[in-house]
Amino acid sequence: MNNVWSWAKWPGSQLHIWPSIAAVVLSATAIIMLAWPAATTWWFWDSFWPNLAATIMGVLLAVPIGLWFYYRESTDSRLAEEKHRKDLVSILVETFERTPSNC
């Protein structure tokens, strides 16, 4: 059974309706933007400046804090690694001291 709207499902169908719909929508949008440019861009600029300011403030705060955390963690891990090496060396020295010399 043939559906009445089956011709409008895909581009390349018998009546090629989708390019026509797209052309109408795009031309209507272009006419609105040319006729009222301030009315179509106010929402962009109203939200652009606060978002830009928030992004800059976030970067100015987050980058130094992130670098401080990285430096602190790397220093802590370096100190822990040095302590671990000293412990290993002391264990090896103690082991060699307890080993009988005639072995």
N, C-alpha and C positions, 0 to 999 in steps of 0.2 A: 504494500500500500504506500502510495506516494504522499509525503507530507507537504502541505502547502508552502511552508517556509524552508524547505530543503534547499532551494536555490540560493538562500542567503547565508548559509552556514560558513562557507570558506571562500577566501579570495580565489579568483579564477573560476568561479561558478558561472552559470549561464548569464546572469544579469550584471555581474561585476558591481555589486552594490557597496562593498566596503571602501574602495577608493573614493567613491562619490561621497559617502558619509564623512570620511576623513577630510576631504576637501572642504566640505561645508563647515565642519567644526573648526578647522584651522583658519579658514577665511573669516569666520565670525570672531574668533579670538583675535586675529590681527586687526580687524576693524575696531573692536573694543579697545585694544591697546593703543591704536593710533588716535582714536577719538578722545580717550580719557587716560593719557599716560600717567598723570599723577594719581588717578584713582586706582590704577592697576599696580602701582609700585609702592604705595605707601606702606602696605603690610610688610614688604620686604625690608625697607629701611627702618621701620619701627622695631623690628625684631633683630636686625643685623647689628646695630651699634651696641645694644646691651649684651648680646651674645659674644661679640668681639671683645668687649671689655672684660667679660667673665672669663673668656679663654686666656687673655693676656694676664689677668690676675692669677688665674690658676697655674699658668706656666711659671710666672714669677715666684709663686709660693712653692709649687710642687718640685721644681727642678733643684733648688738648693736643699730642700728637705730630703729629697731622694738621694742627692749626692752625699749629704751628711750620713744618712742611714747606710749607704754603700760603704763609705769610709769607715764607719764604726764597725760594721760587720766584717769588713776585710781586716781591720786591725785586730778585732777579737779573734777571728779565725787564725790570723798569723801568730798571735800570742799563744793560742791554744796549741797550734802545731809546734811551736818552739818548746812549749812545756812538755808535749808528748815526746819530742826527740830527746830532751834532757832526761825524761823518765826512762826511755829505752836505753840510753847510754848508761845511766846509773844501774839499770838492771843487768846490762851486759858486763859492766865493770864488777858488780857484785858477784855475778856468776863466775867470772874468771878468777876472782879472788878466792872463792870457795872451792874451786877445782883443785884437786891435789896436783902438786907439781911433778909427780913421778908418772903421770899418765901420758 
